[in-house]
């Protein structure tokens, strides 16, 4: 379970960087973020062969790390965007 949590947190960092680098703002960046999160379920389920029963069911596999992912995505997206526009 820790692997799923931390890999989704890492995905949030990656997606926030991608959103800033490619200039994805507003709803398009949010759609990319949600799409990556939802597709991570299928990566865990089919590519990494993690069965939902191993983590407590399908719902649990969907929801592990959702809080960390969403908060990190919003915070880092804002931070990276601010740094890219203001500069250092």
C-alpha positions as protocol buffer text, in pm:
chain_id: "A"
residue {
  index: 1
  type: UNK
  ca { x: 0 y: 0 z: 0 }
}
residue {
  index: 2
  type: UNK
  ca { x: 285 y: 238 z: 69 }
}
residue {
  index: 3
  type: UNK
  ca { x: 411 y: 190 z: -286 }
}
residue {
  index: 4
  type: UNK
  ca { x: 77 y: 301 z: -430 }
}
residue {
  index: 5
  type: UNK
  ca { x: 58 y: 601 z: -198 }
}
residue {
  index: 6
  type: UNK
  ca { x: 408 y: 729 z: -270 }
}
residue {
  index: 7
  type: UNK
  ca { x: 394 y: 658 z: -641 }
}
residue {
  index: 8
  type: UNK
  ca { x: 75 y: 864 z: -667 }
}
residue {
  index: 9
  type: UNK
  ca { x: 241 y: 1142 z: -469 }
}
residue {
  index: 10
  type: UNK
  ca { x: 531 y: 1127 z: -715 }
}
residue {
  index: 11
  type: UNK
  ca { x: 286 y: 1138 z: -1003 }
}
residue {
  index: 12
  type: UNK
  ca { x: 144 y: 1460 z: -861 }
}
residue {
  index: 13
  type: UNK
  ca { x: 489 y: 1618 z: -870 }
}
residue {
  index: 14
  type: UNK
  ca { x: 540 y: 1500 z: -1229 }
}
residue {
  index: 15
  type: UNK
  ca { x: 196 y: 1616 z: -1348 }
}
residue {
  index: 16
  type: UNK
  ca { x: 234 y: 1958 z: -1190 }
}
residue {
  index: 17
  type: UNK
  ca { x: 568 y: 2002 z: -1368 }
}
residue {
  index: 18
  type: UNK
  ca { x: 420 y: 1886 z: -1699 }
}
residue {
  index: 19
  type: UNK
  ca { x: 130 y: 2130 z: -1659 }
}
residue {
  index: 20
  type: UNK
  ca { x: 367 y: 2422 z: -1611 }
}
residue {
  index: 21
  type: UNK
  ca { x: 617 y: 2322 z: -1880 }
}
residue {
  index: 22
  type: UNK
  ca { x: 346 y: 2276 z: -2143 }
}
residue {
  index: 23
  type: UNK
  ca { x: 143 y: 2576 z: -2025 }
}
residue {
  index: 24
  type: UNK
  ca { x: -164 y: 2375 z: -1930 }
}
residue {
  index: 25
  type: UNK
  ca { x: -372 y: 2610 z: -1722 }
}
residue {
  index: 26
  type: UNK
  ca { x: -727 y: 2615 z: -1594 }
}
residue {
  index: 27
  type: UNK
  ca { x: -951 y: 2324 z: -1682 }
}
residue {
  index: 28
  type: UNK
  ca { x: -712 y: 2151 z: -1924 }
}
residue {
  index: 29
  type: UNK
  ca { x: -445 y: 2109 z: -1656 }
}
residue {
  index: 30
  type: UNK
  ca { x: -706 y: 1982 z: -1413 }
}
residue {
  index: 31
  type: UNK
  ca { x: -832 y: 1730 z: -1669 }
}
residue {
  index: 32
  type: UNK
  ca { x: -477 y: 1605 z: -1722 }
}
residue {
  index: 33
  type: UNK
  ca { x: -432 y: 1569 z: -1346 }
}
residue {
  index: 34
  type: UNK
  ca { x: -756 y: 1377 z: -1299 }
}
residue {
  index: 35
  type: UNK
  ca { x: -686 y: 1165 z: -1607 }
}
residue {
  index: 36
  type: UNK
  ca { x: -343 y: 1064 z: -1482 }
}
residue {
  index: 37
  type: UNK
  ca { x: -483 y: 977 z: -1140 }
}
residue {
  index: 38
  type: UNK
  ca { x: -761 y: 762 z: -1285 }
}
residue {
  index: 39
  type: UNK
  ca { x: -527 y: 592 z: -1529 }
}
residue {
  index: 40
  type: UNK
  ca { x: -292 y: 504 z: -1242 }
}
residue {
  index: 41
  type: UNK
  ca { x: -557 y: 256 z: -1124 }
}
residue {
  index: 42
  type: UNK
  ca { x: -529 y: 66 z: -1451 }
}
residue {
  index: 43
  type: UNK
  ca { x: -149 y: 76 z: -1438 }
}
residue {
  index: 44
  type: UNK
  ca { x: -151 y: -78 z: -1091 }
}
residue {
  index: 45
  type: UNK
  ca { x: -424 y: -324 z: -1177 }
}
residue {
  index: 46
  type: UNK
  ca { x: -310 y: -449 z: -1516 }
}
residue {
  index: 47
  type: UNK
  ca { x: 54 y: -361 z: -1570 }
}
residue {
  index: 48
  type: UNK
  ca { x: 180 y: -413 z: -1215 }
}
residue {
  index: 49
  type: UNK
  ca { x: -69 y: -695 z: -1147 }
}
residue {
  index: 50
  type: UNK
  ca { x: -184 y: -559 z: -811 }
}
residue {
  index: 51
  type: UNK
  ca { x: -513 y: -725 z: -723 }
}
residue {
  index: 52
  type: UNK
  ca { x: -770 y: -512 z: -539 }
}
residue {
  index: 53
  type: UNK
  ca { x: -805 y: -785 z: -276 }
}
residue {
  index: 54
  type: UNK
  ca { x: -441 y: -729 z: -178 }
}
residue {
  index: 55
  type: UNK
  ca { x: -515 y: -372 z: -66 }
}
residue {
  index: 56
  type: UNK
  ca { x: -871 y: -402 z: 60 }
}
residue {
  index: 57
  type: UNK
  ca { x: -1091 y: -391 z: -246 }
}
residue {
  index: 58
  type: UNK
  ca { x: -1147 y: -193 z: -564 }
}
residue {
  index: 59
  type: UNK
  ca { x: -1257 y: 120 z: -381 }
}
residue {
  index: 60
  type: UNK
  ca { x: -946 y: 114 z: -166 }
}
residue {
  index: 61
  type: UNK
  ca { x: -724 y: 78 z: -473 }
}
residue {
  index: 62
  type: UNK
  ca { x: -891 y: 384 z: -624 }
}
residue {
  index: 63
  type: UNK
  ca { x: -870 y: 596 z: -309 }
}
residue {
  index: 64
  type: UNK
  ca { x: -522 y: 521 z: -174 }
}
residue {
  index: 65
  type: UNK
  ca { x: -330 y: 846 z: -197 }
}
residue {
  index: 66
  type: UNK
  ca { x: -613 y: 1061 z: -335 }
}
residue {
  index: 67
  type: UNK
  ca { x: -563 y: 1326 z: -68 }
}
residue {
  index: 68
  type: UNK
  ca { x: -187 y: 1344 z: -110 }
}
residue {
  index: 69
  type: UNK
  ca { x: -219 y: 1346 z: -488 }
}
residue {
  index: 70
  type: UNK
  ca { x: -478 y: 1622 z: -506 }
}
residue {
  index: 71
  type: UNK
  ca { x: -317 y: 1849 z: -246 }
}
residue {
  index: 72
  type: UNK
  ca { x: 33 y: 1805 z: -387 }
}
residue {
  index: 73
  type: UNK
  ca { x: -91 y: 1861 z: -739 }
}
residue {
  index: 74
  type: UNK
  ca { x: -264 y: 2187 z: -653 }
}
residue {
  index: 75
  type: UNK
  ca { x: 13 y: 2316 z: -427 }
}
residue {
  index: 76
  type: UNK
  ca { x: 304 y: 2228 z: -657 }
}
residue {
  index: 77
  type: UNK
  ca { x: 124 y: 2337 z: -971 }
}
residue {
  index: 78
  type: UNK
  ca { x: 69 y: 2677 z: -810 }
}
residue {
  index: 79
  type: UNK
  ca { x: 426 y: 2693 z: -681 }
}
residue {
  index: 80
  type: UNK
  ca { x: 588 y: 2592 z: -1011 }
}
residue {
  index: 81
  type: UNK
  ca { x: 363 y: 2825 z: -1209 }
}
residue {
  index: 82
  type: UNK
  ca { x: 449 y: 3116 z: -980 }
}
residue {
  index: 83
  type: UNK
  ca { x: 821 y: 3043 z: -1006 }
}
residue {
  index: 84
  type: UNK
  ca { x: 797 y: 3018 z: -1385 }
}
residue {
  index: 85
  type: UNK
  ca { x: 616 y: 3350 z: -1424 }
}
residue {
  index: 86
  type: UNK
  ca { x: 801 y: 3551 z: -1158 }
}
residue {
  index: 87
  type: UNK
  ca { x: 1135 y: 3381 z: -1198 }
}
residue {
  index: 88
  type: UNK
  ca { x: 1430 y: 3364 z: -963 }
}
